[in-house]
């Protein structure tokens, strides 16, 4: 059978088994010449095409692009985008946080934590777990607040937050938890029953939390037009079957996340954890792993006129045609050897550019410091002012429009990683699923910050948002602990023997009134005379130490061993 020329609309419709043309890209005077052929990837199509209708790989229909190139211009309805729950403009940080970390979710964690703690108590090496008392929803919210404070007050180990060394101590943590209680909750933290979980699922340990939060992410916010997909790496150097090594990332070793972000706000719309062949995606024939990741994450947003921005691991002509078929534009860097890409000149000088098109597909090779290849269905075949001036010539720097579009929209995931790196609450742990849990809490707080900003119109620093959130969590859920009694006294301040000190009266309390007294430190711990419990109404304010006016005040501030 003789091969005939086919148009862009015909090939795209054949590829995806749809009798209705998707768009009319042709001009008023249509042409059926062979110049209108587009790349057809035989091995990657989603629906088999009759062999007599498939143009050979060596007869791709790329041609040099000119000003007549017409990109896709899908209509996008932005009126439904943004925060979906109707929230008042006076909404608090706590209310936004509870949209994601709800009482039901925390109740599930509390139940599983208590169950796992009882299992630990039955073990022979239970140790301090034998003193376990079941936790509650209110206590767990206080636990989350404590972890968030630790993200701001950084120390080398958890035990340092309860140190009695006056040079390092942070007394606030003692008012929230005792050291043993906090460490017991951290040890018993669990998210699913070990006896009923699906052991074939590599993410079974964290599955309930992951499923709940990703569902909330999609329900609370509807994205605007531009979206981007990129990888994010959570540091993990322990043993783990799906640990990844990505040398271009800051951490290099870790757990890889595929993240879908709204470009305008930076909201994390969806995320998928890469676990190899068991990753939570449905493989689509012809698109490969990278294309399947894109289609699965974009599934709720196809047919709505969105524009997607990706890097060269995802981009391919086949994927972009698939998205175009579903009324979704795309733009991204692409690998030069990707099947279906046109041939470009081998060597190009700085700022030289070559553009080729096949219907709405535009492929660009531009030489900046090195060769840059870009594929797009939403960009024009033109050069635009980058807003920068060449240092040597003084002329305005010109770049292809698709490169400017990519640079403008392809940074949301990296900005999310950068923002979290300053205040993330993830800590070193022996259990990978605990680290993922705290990372998901960071994602929820990031999204709560975006929701709060969109609803109230207030622009505050992310750290200030977290501080307000911690304060409100404690106001709603924390029951103050009694002051710790017993144990070793805190160490002396280093300025005890050098600074100037003057006696002051002990501040009055409501219970004791004018008769408020405290125990003298020297009388209680003296090594020079018999120890005794003696009350005094004087103390040293800088040292915060109760002392008898004579002779204890002088001895405390002049003798190293009083």
Protein Blocks (a to p, Z undefined) as FASTA:
>chain_A
ZZddddfklmmmmmnopabdfbdfbcfbdcfbfklpccddfklpfbdcdfklpccfklcc
bdcddfklccddddddfklgcjfbdcdfkbcfklmmmmmmcfklmmmmmmmmmmmmmmmm
mpmklmmmmmpccddfklmmmmmmmmmmmmmmgcfbfklmmccbfklgcfklmmmpcfkl
mmmmmmmgcfbdfklmcfkbmklmmmmmmmmmmmmmmmmpccdfbdcddddddddfbdcf
kbccdfkbmnlpacdddddddfklopafbdcddehjmbccdddehjammlmmmmmmmmmm
gonopacdddfklgcfklmmmmmmnopacdddddfklghiacddfbdcehiacdddehjb
ccddddfkbccddddfkbccddddehiacfklopacdddfklmmmmmmmmmmmmmmmmmm
mmpcbdcdfbfklmmmmmmmmmmmmmmmmmmmmmnopacdfklmmmmmmmmmmmmmpccd
dddeejjdddddfklmmmccddddddddfklmmmlccddfklmmcckbccdddddfbdcf
klopacdfblklmmmmmpfbZZ
